[in-house]
Amino acid sequence: MWRGTMLHELVSLPEYWKQVSAVQLQSYEEEVLQFGAHAKQYCLVLRPKTSVKAWVIYWHGGGWQFGTPEQFKFTAQPWLQAGYGVVLPSYRRLPVYQFSSIRADTIAALAACRRYWDVGGDAPDQPVVLLGMSAGGHIASLVGLVDQWRVQAGWIDRPVVGVIASSAVLDLYPMRRNPLIRRLAGRPGSTSFQMANPVERIHPQAPPFFVIHGTKDGLTPYQLAERFCQRYKSTASAERLRFETLPNGSHLDAGRWMYIGGELQRRVLAQAEEWVGVG
């Protein structure tokens, strides 16, 4: 009865962390890229010991406040096994910092990735898949949708071939009365609110999206994904959109494919392979 509420999501967290703490990554290399003086301004880079065929940049969840890349290393497992390198960016957080700082840190993280790839000799046109969950899905979506961010980071030739958004905050307006959203983006109707709202940044040349959302999400309502997908279809392309609905699925259910395997993980990886041109 209470599935689909914030209380259900909070009660589910201990079991979730118990499951993910059991995930053990194998045969990979790890490096930290610092891009600022603040302790949160860095990227964690994980790569297979074999050659990297493409890159995934993953922004973890936590309400723009909590969590570290190290806590979410388990999400890299299917990608490392498939031959991808994975970057997990960090950034300055709410409530001290707001969207303008998160945007600046995201651009700086992208620039740090570019420098890392340049030094490592990666091909400048090697494709990148953007991935995010919850608040991280909000950031990943904006990176894919706002070309200016990537240009400012020096991503001239580096293509974003697709965005995977799990339980993502894709439309701020239905949550406009939430104090967290107000702290992040400011007053509804303001320029800052519009600039921070992924649904408002969709354009005809937007990259492909793979949206995953549960109908009983107690933190980021299913309505957010529906509204985003409707706008994407009308503004960009229905053919470039894949909307994976999880019937009765919770907030955390939309991210379980990252560590439990199964059919959804297979479909996500297959889509990524198609995007990067090896499917």
Sequence and secondary structure as in RCSB ss.txt:
>XXXX:A:sequence
MWRGTMLHELVSLPEYWKQVSAVQLQSYEEEVLQFGAHAKQYCLVLRPKTSVKAWVIYWHGGGWQFGTPEQFKFT
AQPWLQAGYGVVLPSYRRLPVYQFSSIRADTIAALAACRRYWDVGGDAPDQPVVLLGMSAGGHIASLVGLVDQWR
VQAGWIDRPVVGVIASSAVLDLYPMRRNPLIRRLAGRPGSTSFQMANPVERIHPQAPPFFVIHGTKDGLTPYQLA
ERFCQRYKSTASAERLRFETLPNGSHLDAGRWMYIGGELQRRVLAQAEEWVGVG
>XXXX:A:secstr
  TTSHHHHHHHHHHHHHHHHT    SEEEEEEE SSSTT EEEEEEESS  SEEEEEE  STTTS  GGGGGGG
GHHHHHTTEEEEEE    TTTS HHHHHHHHHHHHHHHHHHHHHHT  TT  EEEEEETHHHHHHHHHHH HHHH
HHTT SS  EEEEEEES    SGGGTTSHHHHHHH STTSHHHHHT GGGG  TT   EEEEEETT SSS HHHH
HHHHHHHHHHS GGGEEEEEETT  TGGGGTHHHH SHHHHHHHHHHHHHHT  
